[in-house]
Amino acid sequence: MARPLALFAKPPLLMTESAEDFAALSAVLEQEIKPRGAVERIYVADIAAHVWEILRLRRCKAGIVNTAFKEALGDLLNNLEGTTTWTTPERQQREALIRDWFSEPRAKKEVSQLLGKYQLDEFAIEAEAIRIRSEDLERLDTMLTSAESRRDRALRRIADDRDRFAKKVREGSDRVIEGQAVVQLENRSVLRSA
């Protein structure tokens, strides 16, 4: 016995992602688009996968920048303050400051003061992190553009299918209104009675 065709594959989730969140997104899209028939349901499933991928890539962009903050802070402080004459204890103290900046208010304050000496703030760390990861971010932007394009094509397919159906209904109703279909029906009934 042949196995029935599965129209919808397992959701495209990473191990860190929630099946419930994906199902909620799919339900919202189903409710919003209100697919008519199996073909439109397939398009909506595709759209859900594309939207999910877009959301994932956007999270990845933030994650990539966030993971570069430690390196960015170190590079920034080293470029501003110089490191050529530092003793080993001074280097260790600077490394501890960079490490502690993520969780210690005292370290955040000290870094802010150091940056302030050069008319900079924490946004300079963010800018340096983005600069460090710019090639990765550019690749992600390309991936995002591709995912958004696939999503848009699927949305256009639904709209095009609905437009074609509406056109057929209009043409059929126009023929009925103009009497073309009525004449054909009358001719059939005359032929049957003869």
N, C-alpha and C positions, 0 to 999 in steps of 0.2 A: 504494500500500500504506500502510495506517495505521501510524503510529508507536506502539509499545507504551506503555502508561501507566506512567510512572515513579512508584512508590509513595513513594520517598524523594527529597526535594530535596537539593541541595547543602547541606552544613552551614552554619548561620548564623554565619559567622566574620568578625570584623574582620581587617584586614590585620596587626594585631599579635598575632593569636591563632594557635594551632597546630592544624592539621588532625589531627596525631597525638594531641594531648591530647584533642580532641573525640572521635576514634575510640576512644580508651581509655575515656573516660567512657561512651560508647555501649555498648561491649563489657561494661563492668562492670554497667550497667543491664540489658542483655540477659541476662547471667548471673544477676543477682539476681532479676529478674522472671520469666525463662523464658517469654517470650511464646508463646502457642499460636495459631498461625495469623496470617494477614495483618493482620487488624484489630488484634490485640494488638501486632503489630510496629509498626503505625502509631502506636498509643498510646505505645509505648516510644520511638519516634523523637521524638514530641512532648515526652515527658517529658525526654529528653536535651536538646532545644532549650531547654526551660524551665529546667532545672537549669543549663545553660550560661549562660543569660541572668541567672539569679540570681547565679552566681559572678561574672559580668562586672560587674553592678551593685554588688556588694559591693567589688570591686576599685576601681570608680569612686569609691565613697564615700571610700575611703582616699586615692585620688589627688587628689580635690577638696580634702580637708583638707591633704594634703601640699603642694599648690600654693599654699595660703594661708599657709604658715608664714612666709615672708619678710615679707609684709604684716602678719601677726599680730605678729611680733617687733618690727617697726618701730613699729606702733601701741602695743604694750605699753610699749616703752622710752620712746617719746615721751610717753605718758600719765604714766608714773611719774616721769620725769626732767624733763619740760617742755622746750620747744624755743624759746621766745620770745626768749631772750637769746643764743642760740648764734651764733657767728661762722661764716662760710663754712667755714673749716678744721675747726671742731668738727662741723658738719653732715656734711662729707665723711668725717671720722673715724668718726662714728656709722654712716653708710651702709656704710663698709668693714667695720665690726664686724658689722653685720647680714648683709652678703654673705658674710663669712668664717666666720660661725657654722656654716654648713653643712659646712665642710671643714677648718677650722683649729682644732686643740685649744686654742690660745691664746685664740681668739675665744670658743669654748665656755666656757672657764673665766671669762673676763671677763664674759660675759653671765650666767653662773651667779652670780657675785659681785654684779652689779648687781641681779639678781632677788632674791637673798638679803637684800639690804638692806631689802626690803619683805616678807620672809617668803614669798617665792614661789620656785618652781623651774621647770624646763622644761615641766612639765605646764600651767603658766599660758599658755605659748605655744600649746600644743595646744588648750586651752580657747578661746583667742582665735581661733584658726584655725577651729574649729568654729562659733563665734559668727558670724564673718564669712561663712561659707559655709552658714549654717543654712537659708536658703531653698532652696538647691540640694540640700542633704541631705534636706530634707523632700520635695522632688519625687522624689528617688531612692527614698526610703522608700515613697512611693506606688507607684512603678514596681515596687519589690521586692514589695510586698504583692500587686499584680496578677499578677506572674509566679509567685509562690508559690501563689496561688489557682488559676491555670491548671494548674500542675503537679499540685496536689492533685485537681482535677477529673479530669484524665487518669488519675491513679492510682485514683480512685474508679470510673471507667468500667471499668477492667480488673477491679476487684474485683466490681462489679455484674454484668459479663458472666460472670465465673466463678461467681458465686452463682446466676445464672439457669440456667447449664448444669448446675450441681450439683443444682439443684432438679428440672430435667427428668429427670436420671439417677435421682434418688431416686424421683420419681413413677413412672417407667417400671419401675424395679426393684420398687417396691411392688406395681404391678399384676401383675407376673410372679409375685411371691411369693404374692399373694392368689389367684392362679389365673385372673384375668380374661383374661390373654393366652393361657393354655393352653386355656381354653374356646373362645376365638375360633379358635385354630388347629385344635382338634378339629372344630369346626363346618365349617371350610373343607375339611378333609380328607373329611368325610362328604359334603359337597356335591359334591366332585370325583368321588368314587367312585360317586355315584348316576347 
